Amino acid sequence: MTGPADAAFTAEEIEAGRRLFAADWQFAAAAGSLARLPPMDGVEIAFAGRSNVGKSSLINALTGRKALARTSHTPGRTQELIFFRGRPPLQLVDMPGYGYAEAPKAKVAAWTELIHAFLAGRANLARVYVLIDGRHGLKPVDEAVLKTLDQAAVSYQVVLTKADQVKGPELAARIAETAAALAKRPAAFPEILATSSRSDAGIPELRAVIARLVAERAG
């Protein structure tokens, strides 16, 4: 499921995405501060979003590993930048959720500062997938991260999560309104992807998008 400008994927592209994520994915590093970030290596894809939007679940769905990234119903469970390595040159980054979290305000502020600093200063960061809950759409708390990405000229694409919990017409309207909100943002990729980690909807297409991007960057 994609936005108004649907990207057509060939069987070969879907297969390339499947092969890329069929690798033996493993935890690579965790960084709770800029000083602990691993060296810049390969092509990094990061997943950002509000607390409890489903970043870890999406990473697990992409890699076909049920427990690669820790999932929790408690907002703020991911407290560091978590790096996963599979088939070179791709590396995935699970970012701390921004916004509401069941943690002290000072700690949430530190996570938020780390997120913004990472997004602005990671030269090998090929794209950030900003996850938005498909049931609710963009919120004011998302604006600060989108602004940081625009200012840092980091390419990003919005992925609507939990699409299986939104009825067809409502989902189409959510995609349209999200695309309209992003139209004036210089670093935003125009297509909106709708996914469900539970039903696997949109997962093969997201793998294909990432495989296409990795091929472009690695080539």
Summary of the structure (lengths in Angstrom):
residues: 219
radius of gyration: 16.0
end to end distance: 27.4
largest distance: 48.0
contacts: 719
relative contact order: 0.21
helix: 40%
strand: 20%
